[in-house]
Amino acid sequence: MKSQKDILKSIEGLSDIMENGKLILDACCGSRMFWFDKHNPLALFVDKRSEIVTAKDRDKIRTIEIKPDIIADFTHLPFEDNSFYMVVFDPPHLKTLGTTSWMAKKYGKLPKDWQLLIHDGFTECMRVLKPNGTLIFKWNESEIKAAEVLSVIPFKPLFGHTTGRQSKTIWMCFMKLSINE
Ligand SMILES: C[S@@+](CC[C@H](N)C(=O)[O-])C[C@H]1O[C@@H](n2cnc3c(N)ncnc32)[C@H](O)[C@@H]1O
């Protein structure tokens, strides 16, 4: 039986662009929870840490593995300009967590000057995106509203949608248009 990678490579034209590297960058992949295929061959997985973390979540002990292909800081990505057709950016969204809490270990924690981190990370994701490429941004509004995070991002989303039981998570779609530059 053909592997998913072989099937994708047999699609006309795809093998040429894949030989130059991956098509999609996940700039802070964590444990890749939102991926249907956590080893999707089209994607390059980056995070600033590689570790197995364990912590108490309510009454259960939970463990997850964060194993990126490349360890890197999303504010200084080791890629050339215009490298990927799609970038997925799901940075930490909480700032008031204890550092040993399960949520902090799972999602990371925002620093006090989170505005700078999000601005620099977003701008860097746009730099490595190809012209007319798509950037998918995921945010959770539990502590910082979407309007506030958008105010530090120098690009405008095309559209978005909320999800979750309380609709606090919002997925937004951006495009690297020349009018954004
Ligand atoms: C909300 S989680 C990502 C969850 C992931 N999308 C999933 O599906 O499991 C945010 C991730 O950003 C990573 N992170 C935080 N600051 C970073 C930085 N400066 N550069 C790269 N990754 C960073 C954290 O280690 C954490 O794994």
The ligand as an SDF file (V2000), in Angstrom:
LIG
                    3D

 27 29  0  0  0  0  0  0  0  0999 V2000
   -0.9950   27.1670   22.0330 C   0  0  0  0  0  0  0  0  0  0  0  0
    0.4390   26.1440   21.9770 S   0  0  0  0  0  0  0  0  0  0  0  0
    0.3280   25.3940   20.3800 C   0  0  0  0  0  0  0  0  0  0  0  0
   -0.6310   24.2440   20.3700 C   0  0  0  0  0  0  0  0  0  0  0  0
   -0.6460   23.4840   19.0670 C   0  0  0  0  0  0  0  0  0  0  0  0
   -1.1720   24.2770   17.9700 N   0  0  0  0  0  0  0  0  0  0  0  0
   -1.4060   22.1700   19.1410 C   0  0  0  0  0  0  0  0  0  0  0  0
   -2.2470   21.9040   18.2420 O   0  0  0  0  0  0  0  0  0  0  0  0
   -1.1350   21.3750   20.0450 O   0  0  0  0  0  0  0  0  0  0  0  0
    1.7210   27.3330   21.7560 C   0  0  0  0  0  0  0  0  0  0  0  0
    3.1240   26.7790   21.5620 C   0  0  0  0  0  0  0  0  0  0  0  0
    3.9800   27.9000   21.2790 O   0  0  0  0  0  0  0  0  0  0  0  0
    5.2770   27.5670   21.7100 C   0  0  0  0  0  0  0  0  0  0  0  0
    6.0560   28.8180   21.7870 N   0  0  0  0  0  0  0  0  0  0  0  0
    5.9540   29.8140   22.7020 C   0  0  0  0  0  0  0  0  0  0  0  0
    6.8120   30.8050   22.4090 N   0  0  0  0  0  0  0  0  0  0  0  0
    7.4670   30.4270   21.2760 C   0  0  0  0  0  0  0  0  0  0  0  0
    8.4840   31.0310   20.4870 C   0  0  0  0  0  0  0  0  0  0  0  0
    8.9800   32.2430   20.7830 N   0  0  0  0  0  0  0  0  0  0  0  0
    8.9280   30.3690   19.4130 N   0  0  0  0  0  0  0  0  0  0  0  0
    8.4260   29.1330   19.0820 C   0  0  0  0  0  0  0  0  0  0  0  0
    7.4560   28.5090   19.8070 N   0  0  0  0  0  0  0  0  0  0  0  0
    6.9880   29.1570   20.8890 C   0  0  0  0  0  0  0  0  0  0  0  0
    5.0340   26.8940   23.0460 C   0  0  0  0  0  0  0  0  0  0  0  0
    6.1500   26.0980   23.4080 O   0  0  0  0  0  0  0  0  0  0  0  0
    3.7520   26.0910   22.7620 C   0  0  0  0  0  0  0  0  0  0  0  0
    4.0720   24.7500   22.4580 O   0  0  0  0  0  0  0  0  0  0  0  0
  1  2  1  0
  2  3  1  0
  2 10  1  0
  3  4  1  0
  4  5  1  0
  5  6  1  0
  5  7  1  0
  7  8  2  0
  7  9  1  0
 10 11  1  0
 11 12  1  0
 11 26  1  0
 12 13  1  0
 13 14  1  0
 13 24  1  0
 14 15  1  0
 14 23  1  0
 15 16  2  0
 16 17  1  0
 17 18  1  0
 17 23  2  0
 18 19  1  0
 18 20  2  0
 20 21  1  0
 21 22  2  0
 22 23  1  0
 24 25  1  0
 24 26  1  0
 26 27  1  0
M  CHG  2   2   1   9  -1
M  END
$$$$
